[in-house]
Amino acid sequence: MNEIEDSLWCYLPYPALYKIFQHLSYKELISTGNVCKLWYQASRNDLLWRDLFYQNFLVDRSVPVVAGKSWYEEFKRLCYKIPVVQTETLTEHTHQVLHVSFSHNGKYFSTCSKDGFVTVWNSSYPASIKYNKNMKHYKWKYTQFSQFNETDTLLLVSGVHFGTVHSTSGEIAVFNLDGFYLQCRVVNKPYDIFGTWYSDQYLLSGDLHWLAHLVSSSHLWLNRASQEADSELVPITHGLFRFYNRNASSIRAIMIANCLPNSENINSEETEYAGVPVDQGVIFEHGNPVSHRDMGNLPSTSKSVFDEIPILNPMRNGDDFANPIWYNSEYRKVEVEQSGAAGDDSDYEMDQDDNNKDEGFDDDDRSTSSDEADAFNDKYLIFTTGNKTYTPHQIGFKRIKPFVFPKKMDLGPTLKERLVLQEQRKEQLRSASPSQDPDWLDFDKVADKFDKIDHLIDLHGHIVGMGLSPDHRYLYVNSRSWPENYVINNPLDPPPIAQEIDIHVIDLVTLKQVGTMLRAHKAYTPNNECFFIFLDVCNEYVASGAEDKHGYMWDRHYGVCIAKYPHQDVVNSVAFNPSDPEMLVTTSDDFKIKIWRSRSKVKELGLDVRDFPMGVELRKTPRKQGGGTRRRSVNYSPHRAR
């Protein structure tokens, strides 16, 4: 009789199966597909996987599935394609690790540390050192930032000079990756301007000149990466811009983005305020501190002012779920338009005939999407600045029109001409009162001596990190907000800052904010000790460090936080492998570099997930009894689940 009853299960009508399967977990649903062909077809019903997706990943039901994908495929991606297995822990650095960056081909990554070293690693498993250099031999205090050029032949390394606690001097070094020999050195001031590649063979650096009390000018220079000049008349530097700074502010954290079609030329006088949500015995100093932080004596009680401000949309107490990214309708519209274009090579092709082995998903080779810089296209110079206080609270944009780097140096006046000019000045001094210097405090009187910023976005908070999407369409920004309606009376006494980091998303075509995540992750340092927290963006995800000893990762489309990456101290920087987003690297003040790979990659490498520590996957799981649901962090291995 039991055999007859068991055989009848295979003949249940499809609607009955669908009703029953609605009560199953995703693991149980996959297992039912092993029974027979009918059950397999019913277990792949996309409406079932849609409901499971919304329930498990806490996605708002107004957010549709990624265009061209099924809910089953997306569920599989967020379970087995996200980097969550800690396959390697690198401990070669002997001090805080401040930054990590990947080569465009994904074969190497570079790390910078307060031990003074810059290290280049092979990214293939197991990661190993390819090159390293102790920059203290060049009078550097430590290395803070690195970036590969477009062809992955050169590495830009930015560092901080030895000096007094008030020194803001830094330097940029360029290394040739064929042998790792030093190719050029460029002065960089302040050091947290970092520097960036303008093109494959030219880089940008900065210099700062004080003009009057709290007033300075930031000069940005274009430099050739190879400075072995064939002739003394061949220029190797070119002055690009000169910006006016007030209230002790300066240009910092520069980056270059390609201007996309239809990007607007914004009026230079327009400033957008984007600090609101869209649609709804030895001092051990953390991280890389902001330059000029010692210019004012900040009150020790300033944090209490912010504690009285109510927190909008806070993290829920008692669980580990970070807040989602909320996008407005403009972002979703662009997303739909882009999905209708030619197929995206970076999308995953997923095998539906997987024999129901939930831990064994194979992924296709991914072709790297390259943003090759066209010398004849406009570019955006993006940077942080401010006009109210010395802490960076605004994002500036300056369009760079195509130009030709001068091939011959302007020699200027001859010696004879300079002597004549000197005599003329002396005569003027004898015959009349000396000419007065410009009144640098009155910008209107000296405006013609400086370049105008095309557009400013004021985030009403301390900006601590920025990252570009691979297509250069969106800028993601980490900031720590100021109290609402706070009035700054003294530029040397900036407002108190929140103990959480907000993420803002800016469309670089319209220069409008299209997404916001309030109270995304934690930060605790006061404004005079605040340091850079680097974030990174790939096609599928955005990740960031935090001061709560974790890195965080969100899905870009669904906006939800899907994983946390534990360390023993502040996580300063994160970076995705550009050719493989299933690999993520995190660096921390605990002196460690951790490499995270997906379950599918671990299997592809012939490794066992059970042999490695796991990150924290953020997922909602159903209660076993009494109905309803519970929220918890899932530290999940398919082997343990059995």
C-alpha positions as CSV (number, residue, x, y, z in Angstrom):
1,M,0.0,0.0,0.0
2,N,2.8,2.4,0.9
3,E,4.5,1.7,-2.5
4,I,1.2,2.6,-4.2
5,E,0.9,5.8,-2.2
6,D,4.5,6.7,-3.0
7,S,4.0,6.2,-6.7
8,L,0.9,8.4,-6.6
9,W,3.0,11.4,-5.6
10,C,4.6,11.4,-9.1
11,Y,1.1,12.0,-10.6
12,L,0.0,14.9,-8.5
13,P,-1.3,17.7,-10.7
14,Y,1.0,20.6,-11.3
15,P,-1.2,23.2,-9.4
16,A,-1.1,20.9,-6.3
17,L,2.6,20.6,-6.5
18,Y,3.0,24.3,-6.8
19,K,0.9,24.8,-3.7
20,I,2.9,22.3,-1.7
21,F,6.3,23.7,-3.0
22,Q,5.3,27.1,-1.7
23,H,6.0,25.9,1.8
24,L,9.5,24.6,1.1
25,S,12.9,26.2,1.7
26,Y,15.2,26.7,-1.2
27,K,17.3,23.7,-0.2
28,E,14.2,21.5,0.0
29,L,12.9,22.9,-3.3
30,I,16.1,21.9,-5.1
31,S,16.0,18.4,-3.6
32,T,12.5,17.8,-4.8
33,G,13.8,18.2,-8.4
34,N,15.5,14.8,-8.0
35,V,12.3,12.9,-7.8
36,C,11.0,13.0,-11.4
37,K,10.8,15.2,-14.5
38,L,7.4,16.7,-13.4
39,W,8.8,17.6,-10.0
40,Y,11.9,19.1,-11.5
41,Q,9.8,21.3,-13.8
42,A,7.6,22.4,-10.9
43,S,10.7,23.1,-8.7
44,R,12.0,25.5,-11.3
45,N,8.8,27.6,-11.4
46,D,10.1,31.1,-11.3
47,L,7.3,32.4,-9.2
48,L,8.4,30.1,-6.4
49,W,12.0,31.4,-6.7
50,R,10.7,35.0,-6.8
51,D,9.0,34.6,-3.4
52,L,12.0,32.8,-2.0
53,F,14.3,35.6,-3.3
54,Y,12.3,38.4,-1.7
55,Q,12.0,36.4,1.6
56,N,15.6,35.4,1.9
57,F,17.4,38.5,0.8
58,L,15.0,41.1,2.2
59,V,14.6,42.8,-1.2
60,D,11.9,45.4,-1.6
61,R,9.1,43.8,-3.8
62,S,9.0,46.9,-6.0
63,V,12.5,46.0,-7.3
64,P,12.2,43.7,-10.4
65,V,14.6,40.9,-11.4
66,V,17.7,41.8,-13.4
67,A,16.7,42.1,-17.1
68,G,17.3,38.9,-19.0
69,K,17.6,36.8,-15.8
70,S,15.3,34.5,-14.0
71,W,14.7,34.6,-10.2
72,Y,16.2,31.1,-10.0
73,E,19.4,32.3,-11.6
74,E,19.6,35.4,-9.4
75,F,19.0,33.3,-6.3
76,K,21.8,31.0,-7.3
77,R,24.1,33.9,-8.0
78,L,23.6,35.4,-4.6
79,C,24.2,32.0,-2.9
80,Y,27.1,30.6,-4.8
81,K,28.7,33.4,-6.9
82,I,29.4,35.9,-4.2
83,P,32.9,36.0,-2.7
84,V,32.4,34.8,0.9
85,V,35.0,32.0,1.4
86,Q,38.2,33.3,3.0
87,T,40.7,31.3,1.0
88,E,43.9,33.2,1.9
89,T,45.1,35.4,4.8
90,L,48.3,37.4,3.9
91,T,50.4,38.6,6.8
92,E,53.5,39.9,5.2
93,H,52.8,43.5,6.1
94,T,54.0,44.5,9.6
95,H,51.7,47.6,10.1
96,Q,48.2,48.8,9.1
97,V,47.3,48.0,5.5
98,L,45.7,51.1,4.1
99,H,44.8,50.4,0.5
100,V,44.4,47.7,-2.2
101,S,43.9,48.0,-5.9
102,F,43.8,45.5,-8.8
103,S,45.3,45.6,-12.2
104,H,42.8,45.9,-15.0
105,N,43.5,42.3,-16.3
106,G,43.0,41.0,-12.7
107,K,46.3,39.1,-12.6
108,Y,47.8,41.3,-9.9
109,F,46.8,43.5,-6.9
110,S,48.9,46.0,-5.0
111,T,48.8,46.9,-1.3
112,C,50.0,49.9,0.6
113,S,50.8,50.0,4.3
114,K,52.1,52.1,7.2
115,D,55.2,49.8,7.3
116,G,56.4,51.8,4.3
117,F,56.1,49.0,1.7
118,V,54.2,48.8,-1.5
119,T,53.7,45.1,-2.5
120,V,52.5,43.7,-5.8
121,W,50.8,40.2,-5.5
122,N,49.9,37.5,-8.0
123,S,46.1,37.1,-7.6
124,S,45.9,33.5,-8.7
125,Y,45.5,30.9,-5.9
126,P,47.4,30.9,-3.7
127,A,48.3,34.6,-3.8
128,S,52.0,35.3,-3.7
129,I,54.4,38.3,-3.7
130,K,55.6,39.4,-7.2
131,Y,57.3,42.6,-6.2
132,N,57.7,44.7,-3.1
133,K,59.6,48.0,-2.3
134,N,60.4,49.7,1.0
135,M,59.6,53.4,0.2
136,K,61.2,54.5,3.5
137,H,64.5,54.4,1.6
138,Y,63.0,57.4,-0.3
139,K,62.2,59.3,2.9
140,W,58.6,58.2,2.9
141,K,56.8,57.8,6.1
142,Y,54.3,55.3,4.6
143,T,52.5,54.3,1.4
144,Q,48.8,55.1,1.2
145,F,47.4,54.5,-2.3
146,S,48.3,52.7,-5.6
147,Q,46.8,52.5,-9.1
148,F,47.7,50.5,-12.2
149,N,47.7,52.3,-15.6
150,E,45.3,51.2,-18.4
151,T,47.8,48.7,-20.0
152,D,48.9,47.3,-16.6
153,T,52.5,48.2,-17.4
154,L,53.0,50.9,-14.7
155,L,52.0,51.3,-11.1
156,L,51.4,54.7,-9.5
157,V,52.2,54.7,-5.8
158,S,51.3,57.6,-3.5
159,G,52.8,58.2,-0.1
160,V,53.4,60.5,2.8
161,H,56.8,62.2,3.5
162,F,58.5,62.1,6.9
163,G,57.9,65.4,8.7
164,T,56.2,67.2,11.6
165,V,52.7,66.3,12.6
166,H,51.5,69.3,10.7
167,S,53.3,68.4,7.5
168,T,51.0,67.6,4.5
169,S,53.8,66.8,2.1
170,G,53.6,63.7,0.0
171,E,55.0,62.2,-3.2
172,I,54.0,60.0,-6.1
173,A,56.3,57.3,-7.5
174,V,55.8,55.4,-10.7
175,F,57.2,51.9,-11.1
176,N,57.6,49.9,-14.3
177,L,56.0,46.5,-13.8
178,D,58.7,44.8,-16.0
179,G,61.2,44.5,-13.2
180,F,59.6,47.0,-10.8
181,Y,62.2,49.7,-11.3
182,L,61.5,53.3,-10.3
183,Q,60.6,55.3,-13.4
184,C,59.7,58.8,-11.9
185,R,58.9,60.7,-8.8
186,V,56.5,63.7,-8.4
187,V,55.9,65.9,-5.5
188,N,52.3,65.7,-4.2
189,K,50.8,68.2,-1.7
190,P,48.7,67.7,0.2
191,Y,49.3,64.0,0.4
192,D,45.6,63.0,0.4
193,I,45.2,64.4,-3.1
194,F,46.5,60.8,-3.8
195,G,47.1,61.3,-7.5
196,T,45.6,59.4,-10.4
197,W,46.3,58.3,-14.0
198,Y,45.0,60.8,-16.6
199,S,45.9,58.4,-19.4
200,D,48.1,55.4,-19.9
201,Q,51.4,57.5,-19.8
202,Y,50.3,60.6,-18.0
203,L,49.4,61.1,-14.3
204,L,47.9,64.0,-12.2
205,S,49.5,65.4,-9.1
206,G,48.8,68.4,-6.9
207,D,50.5,71.3,-5.1
208,L,49.2,73.7,-2.5
209,H,50.2,77.4,-2.1
210,W,49.0,79.5,0.8
211,L,48.0,83.0,-0.2
212,A,46.5,84.5,2.9
213,H,44.9,83.5,6.2
214,L,42.8,80.4,5.5
215,V,43.1,81.1,1.7
216,S,45.2,78.9,-0.6
217,S,45.4,77.7,-4.2
218,S,45.5,74.1,-5.4
219,H,47.5,73.6,-8.6
220,L,47.0,70.4,-10.5
221,W,49.8,69.2,-12.8
222,L,49.8,66.7,-15.6
223,N,53.1,64.7,-15.6
224,R,54.7,62.3,-18.0
225,A,55.2,58.9,-16.4
226,S,58.6,58.6,-18.1
227,Q,60.9,61.5,-17.3
228,E,64.0,60.5,-19.2
229,A,63.8,63.6,-21.4
230,D,65.6,63.3,-24.7
231,S,66.3,67.0,-24.5
232,E,66.3,69.6,-21.8
233,L,63.7,71.5,-23.9
234,V,61.2,68.6,-23.9
235,P,58.6,69.3,-21.1
236,I,57.6,66.6,-18.7
237,T,55.0,68.6,-16.7
238,H,52.1,70.8,-17.7
239,G,50.0,73.0,-15.4
240,L,46.3,71.9,-15.8
241,F,44.2,73.8,-13.3
242,R,44.5,76.4,-10.5
243,F,41.7,76.4,-8.0
244,Y,40.9,78.9,-5.3
245,N,40.4,77.5,-1.8
246,R,38.7,79.3,1.1
247,N,38.2,78.6,4.8
248,A,41.3,76.3,5.0
249,S,39.9,73.8,2.5
250,S,41.8,72.3,-0.4
251,I,41.5,69.9,-3.3
252,R,41.7,66.2,-2.3
253,A,41.1,62.7,-3.5
254,I,41.3,63.4,-7.3
255,M,40.1,60.9,-9.9
256,I,39.4,60.9,-13.6
257,A,36.3,59.6,-15.3
258,N,35.4,59.4,-19.0
259,C,32.6,61.8,-20.0
260,L,29.8,59.8,-21.4
261,P,27.5,60.8,-24.3
262,N,24.7,63.3,-23.3
263,S,26.6,64.4,-20.2
264,E,25.6,67.9,-19.4
265,N,27.7,71.0,-19.2
266,I,26.6,72.3,-15.8
267,N,26.6,76.0,-14.9
268,S,29.7,76.7,-12.8
269,E,27.8,78.6,-10.2
270,E,25.3,75.8,-9.5
271,T,25.8,73.9,-6.2
272,E,23.6,71.0,-5.4
273,Y,22.9,69.9,-1.8
274,A,22.6,66.2,-1.5
275,G,22.6,65.5,2.2
276,V,19.0,64.1,2.2
277,P,17.7,60.7,1.3
278,V,16.4,60.0,-2.2
279,D,12.8,59.0,-2.5
280,Q,12.1,58.5,0.9
281,G,52.4,55.3,25.2
282,V,52.7,55.6,21.5
283,I,49.6,57.1,19.9
284,F,48.3,54.4,17.5
285,E,46.5,56.4,14.9
286,H,43.9,54.5,12.7
287,G,43.9,54.6,8.9
288,N,45.2,57.5,6.8
289,P,44.1,60.8,8.4
290,V,43.0,63.8,6.5
291,S,45.6,66.5,5.9
292,H,45.2,69.8,7.8
293,R,43.3,68.1,10.6
294,D,45.4,69.8,13.2
295,M,44.7,73.3,12.0
296,G,42.0,73.9,14.7
297,N,41.6,72.8,18.3
298,L,38.3,70.8,18.2
299,P,36.2,70.7,21.3
300,S,36.3,67.3,23.0
301,T,32.5,67.4,23.6
302,S,31.5,68.0,20.0
303,K,30.2,64.4,19.5
304,S,27.5,64.9,22.1
305,V,25.8,67.5,19.8
306,F,25.3,64.8,17.2
307,D,24.1,62.2,19.7
308,E,20.9,64.4,20.2
309,I,20.0,64.2,16.5
310,P,17.5,61.5,15.7
311,I,18.7,58.8,13.3
312,L,16.7,58.4,10.1
313,N,16.3,54.8,9.0
314,P,18.8,53.3,11.5
315,M,20.2,49.8,11.4
316,R,17.8,47.5,13.3
317,N,19.0,46.7,16.8
318,G,19.6,43.1,17.5
319,D,20.4,42.0,13.9
320,D,23.3,42.3,11.5
321,F,21.4,43.6,8.5
322,A,22.8,46.8,7.0
323,N,20.4,49.2,5.4
324,P,19.7,48.9,1.6
325,I,20.6,51.4,-1.1
326,W,17.5,53.2,-2.2
327,Y,17.5,54.3,-5.9
328,N,15.2,56.8,-7.4
329,S,13.1,56.4,-10.6
330,E,15.8,58.0,-12.8
331,Y,18.3,55.3,-11.9
332,R,15.8,52.5,-12.5
333,K,14.9,54.1,-15.9
334,V,18.5,54.2,-17.0
335,E,19.0,50.6,-15.8
336,V,16.1,49.4,-18.0
337,E,17.5,51.3,-21.0
338,Q,20.9,49.8,-20.6
339,S,19.5,46.3,-20.3
340,G,17.9,46.8,-23.7
341,A,21.2,47.4,-25.3
342,A,23.6,44.8,-26.7
343,G,24.3,41.8,-24.5
344,D,26.6,42.5,-21.5
345,D,29.6,40.3,-21.6
346,S,29.9,40.5,-17.8
347,D,26.5,38.8,-17.2
348,Y,26.6,35.3,-15.9
349,E,25.5,32.4,-18.0
350,M,24.0,29.8,-15.6
351,D,23.5,26.1,-16.3
352,Q,19.9,25.1,-15.6
353,D,20.8,21.4,-15.9
354,D,22.9,21.3,-12.8
355,N,21.8,17.8,-11.6
356,N,20.4,19.7,-8.6
357,K,23.8,19.9,-6.9
358,D,23.4,23.2,-5.2
359,E,27.0,23.7,-4.3
360,G,28.4,22.9,-7.8
361,F,27.5,25.8,-10.1
362,D,29.9,26.3,-13.0
363,D,30.4,29.8,-14.3
364,D,31.5,30.9,-17.8
365,D,34.7,32.8,-18.6
366,R,34.1,36.5,-18.1
367,S,35.5,39.0,-20.5
368,T,36.9,42.1,-19.0
369,S,34.9,45.2,-19.9
370,S,37.6,47.8,-20.7
371,D,37.0,51.6,-20.5
372,E,39.7,52.5,-23.0
373,A,40.4,56.2,-22.7
374,D,40.1,58.0,-26.0
375,A,42.5,60.9,-26.3
376,F,39.9,62.9,-28.2
377,N,37.1,62.5,-25.6
378,D,36.3,64.8,-22.8
379,K,37.1,63.7,-19.2
380,Y,35.8,64.7,-15.8
381,L,38.2,65.7,-13.1
382,I,36.4,64.6,-9.8
383,F,37.7,65.7,-6.4
384,T,36.6,66.5,-2.8
385,T,36.8,70.0,-1.5
386,G,34.8,72.5,0.6
387,N,33.9,76.1,1.2
388,K,32.7,76.1,4.8
389,T,35.5,74.3,6.7
390,Y,38.7,72.5,6.0
391,T,37.1,69.0,6.1
392,P,36.0,67.8,2.6
393,H,32.2,68.1,2.3
394,Q,31.7,68.8,-1.4
395,I,32.4,66.9,-4.6
396,G,33.8,69.1,-7.4
397,F,33.6,68.4,-11.1
398,K,35.7,70.0,-13.8
399,R,35.4,69.0,-17.5
400,I,38.7,68.5,-19.2
401,K,38.6,69.3,-22.9
402,P,41.0,67.4,-25.3
403,F,44.3,69.1,-25.6
404,V,47.8,68.4,-26.9
405,F,50.6,68.1,-24.3
406,P,53.2,70.6,-25.3
407,K,56.1,69.1,-27.2
408,K,58.5,72.0,-26.7
409,M,59.2,73.9,-23.5
410,D,58.4,77.6,-23.4
411,L,61.8,79.1,-22.7
412,G,60.4,82.4,-21.4
413,P,62.3,85.7,-21.6
414,T,66.0,85.7,-22.3
415,L,68.6,86.8,-19.7
416,K,68.9,90.1,-21.4
417,E,65.1,90.6,-21.4
418,R,64.9,89.6,-17.7
419,L,67.6,92.2,-16.8
420,V,65.6,94.9,-18.6
421,L,62.4,93.9,-16.7
422,Q,64.3,94.0,-13.4
423,E,65.6,97.5,-14.1
424,Q,62.1,98.7,-15.0
425,R,60.7,97.4,-11.7
426,K,63.5,99.1,-9.8
427,E,62.8,102.3,-11.5
428,Q,59.1,102.0,-10.7
429,L,59.9,101.5,-7.1
430,R,62.1,104.6,-7.0
431,S,59.6,106.8,-8.8
432,A,56.3,105.7,-7.2
433,S,54.7,103.8,-4.4
434,P,55.2,100.0,-4.7
435,S,52.4,98.1,-6.3
436,Q,50.2,96.3,-3.8
437,D,49.7,92.5,-3.8
438,P,46.3,91.2,-4.8
439,D,43.7,91.1,-2.1
440,W,43.5,87.3,-1.9
441,L,40.7,87.3,0.7
442,D,38.3,89.0,-1.8
443,F,37.6,86.3,-4.4
444,D,35.8,88.6,-6.8
445,K,39.0,90.7,-7.2
446,V,41.2,87.7,-8.0
447,A,38.7,85.3,-9.7
448,D,40.3,85.9,-13.1
449,K,43.5,84.2,-11.8
450,F,41.8,80.9,-11.1
451,D,39.9,78.2,-13.0
452,K,36.2,77.8,-12.2
453,I,34.8,74.6,-10.9
454,D,32.0,73.4,-13.3
455,H,29.8,71.9,-10.6
456,L,29.7,71.2,-6.9
457,I,27.6,68.8,-4.9
458,D,27.4,69.5,-1.2
459,L,26.9,66.3,0.9
460,H,26.6,68.2,4.2
461,G,29.0,65.8,5.8
462,H,32.6,64.6,5.9
463,I,33.5,62.7,2.7
464,V,35.7,59.7,3.5
465,G,35.7,57.7,0.2
466,M,34.7,57.6,-3.4
467,G,34.5,54.9,-6.1
468,L,33.6,54.8,-9.8
469,S,31.4,52.2,-11.5
470,P,33.3,50.3,-14.2
471,D,31.4,52.1,-17.0
472,H,32.1,55.5,-15.4
473,R,28.4,56.2,-15.2
474,Y,28.0,56.3,-11.4
475,L,30.0,57.7,-8.5
476,Y,29.6,56.0,-5.1
477,V,30.6,58.2,-2.2
478,N,31.1,57.4,1.5
479,S,30.3,60.3,3.9
480,R,29.7,60.9,7.6
481,S,26.8,63.4,7.9
482,W,26.7,66.6,9.9
483,P,23.7,67.4,12.2
484,E,20.8,68.9,10.2
485,N,20.9,72.7,10.0
486,Y,24.2,72.9,11.8
487,V,25.7,76.4,11.4
488,I,29.5,76.6,11.1
489,N,30.8,79.7,12.8
490,N,34.5,78.8,12.6
491,P,36.0,77.0,9.6
492,L,38.7,75.6,11.9
493,D,36.0,74.0,14.1
494,P,34.0,71.7,11.7
495,P,30.7,70.1,12.8
496,P,30.5,66.9,14.7
497,I,30.0,63.9,12.5
498,A,27.8,60.8,12.6
499,Q,29.0,57.5,13.8
500,E,27.7,55.9,10.7
501,I,28.7,56.1,7.1
502,D,26.2,57.1,4.4
503,I,26.6,56.0,0.8
504,H,25.5,58.4,-2.0
505,V,25.1,57.5,-5.6
506,I,25.7,60.2,-8.3
507,D,24.8,59.9,-12.0
508,L,27.8,61.4,-13.9
509,V,25.7,62.1,-16.9
510,T,23.2,64.4,-15.1
511,L,25.4,65.1,-12.1
512,K,22.4,64.4,-9.9
513,Q,22.1,62.1,-6.9
514,V,20.1,59.0,-7.8
515,G,20.7,56.8,-4.8
516,T,21.2,57.0,-1.1
517,M,21.9,54.6,1.8
518,L,21.7,56.2,5.2
519,R,23.6,54.7,8.2
520,A,25.1,52.1,5.9
521,H,28.0,51.0,8.1
522,K,29.9,52.1,11.2
523,A,32.6,54.7,11.9
524,Y,33.5,56.0,15.3
525,T,36.4,58.5,15.0
526,P,35.7,62.2,15.6
527,N,36.1,64.7,12.8
528,N,39.7,65.6,13.7
529,E,40.7,61.9,13.5
530,C,38.6,60.9,10.6
531,F,40.3,58.9,7.9
532,F,39.7,57.6,4.4
533,I,37.5,54.4,4.0
534,F,37.9,53.2,0.5
535,L,35.1,51.6,-1.4
536,D,35.0,49.7,-4.7
537,V,32.4,49.1,-7.4
538,C,32.0,46.3,-10.0
539,N,29.2,45.6,-12.4
540,E,27.2,43.5,-9.8
541,Y,28.3,44.8,-6.4
542,V,29.6,47.6,-4.3
543,A,31.8,47.0,-1.3
544,S,33.3,49.2,1.4
545,G,35.4,49.1,4.5
546,A,34.1,50.3,7.9
547,E,35.4,51.0,11.4
548,D,33.4,48.2,13.1
549,K,36.0,45.6,12.0
550,H,34.0,44.5,9.0
551,G,33.9,45.0,5.3
552,Y,30.5,45.1,3.6
553,M,29.1,44.2,0.2
554,W,25.8,45.2,-1.4
555,D,24.2,44.1,-4.6
556,R,24.0,47.1,-6.9
557,H,20.7,46.2,-8.6
558,Y,18.7,45.0,-5.5
559,G,20.4,47.5,-3.2
560,V,20.6,45.0,-0.3
561,C,23.6,44.1,1.9
562,I,24.5,40.5,1.2
563,A,27.7,39.9,3.1
564,K,30.1,41.1,5.8
565,Y,33.8,40.4,6.0
566,P,35.3,40.2,9.5
567,H,38.7,41.5,10.6
568,Q,40.2,42.2,14.0
569,D,40.4,46.0,13.4
570,V,39.2,48.8,11.1
571,V,38.8,47.7,7.4
572,N,40.4,50.4,5.4
573,S,40.0,49.2,1.8
574,V,38.3,46.7,-0.4
575,A,38.8,45.8,-4.1
576,F,37.0,43.4,-6.5
577,N,39.0,41.6,-9.2
578,P,38.0,43.4,-12.4
579,S,38.0,40.2,-14.4
580,D,36.3,38.1,-11.8
581,P,33.9,39.7,-9.3
582,E,33.8,36.4,-7.4
583,M,37.1,37.5,-5.8
584,L,37.3,40.3,-3.3
585,V,40.3,41.5,-1.2
586,T,40.0,43.4,2.1
587,T,42.7,45.1,4.0
588,S,42.7,46.2,7.7
589,D,44.5,47.9,10.5
590,D,45.0,44.4,11.9
591,F,48.0,44.2,9.5
592,K,46.2,41.5,7.4
593,I,45.0,41.1,3.8
594,K,42.2,38.7,3.4
595,I,41.2,37.2,0.0
596,W,37.6,36.0,-0.4
597,R,36.4,33.8,-3.3
598,S,33.0,32.4,-4.1
599,R,31.9,28.8,-3.4
600,S,31.9,28.1,-7.2
601,K,35.5,29.3,-7.5
602,V,36.6,27.2,-4.5
603,K,35.1,24.1,-6.1
604,E,36.7,25.1,-9.5
605,L,40.1,25.3,-7.7
606,G,39.6,21.7,-6.4
607,L,39.3,22.9,-2.8
608,D,36.8,22.0,0.0
609,V,34.8,24.9,1.5
610,R,34.9,23.2,4.9
611,D,38.6,23.8,5.1
612,F,38.2,27.6,5.1
613,P,36.7,30.3,7.3
614,M,33.6,32.0,6.0
615,G,32.3,35.5,5.8
616,V,28.9,36.4,7.2
617,E,26.1,36.1,4.7
618,L,23.1,38.2,5.5
619,R,20.0,36.3,4.8
620,K,16.5,35.8,6.3
621,T,15.5,32.2,7.2
622,P,12.1,30.8,8.0
623,R,11.2,29.7,11.5
624,K,10.8,25.9,12.0
625,Q,7.8,26.2,14.2
626,G,5.0,28.8,14.8
627,G,5.1,30.4,11.4
628,G,6.6,33.8,10.6
629,T,10.2,34.5,9.9
630,R,13.3,35.3,11.8
631,R,16.3,37.5,10.8
632,R,19.8,36.2,11.3
633,S,23.2,36.2,9.8
634,V,23.9,33.0,7.8
635,N,27.4,31.6,8.0
636,Y,26.6,28.9,5.6
637,S,28.4,26.0,4.0
638,P,26.5,23.5,1.9
639,H,28.4,20.6,3.5
640,R,27.4,21.7,7.0
641,A,23.8,21.9,5.9
642,R,23.7,18.2,5.3
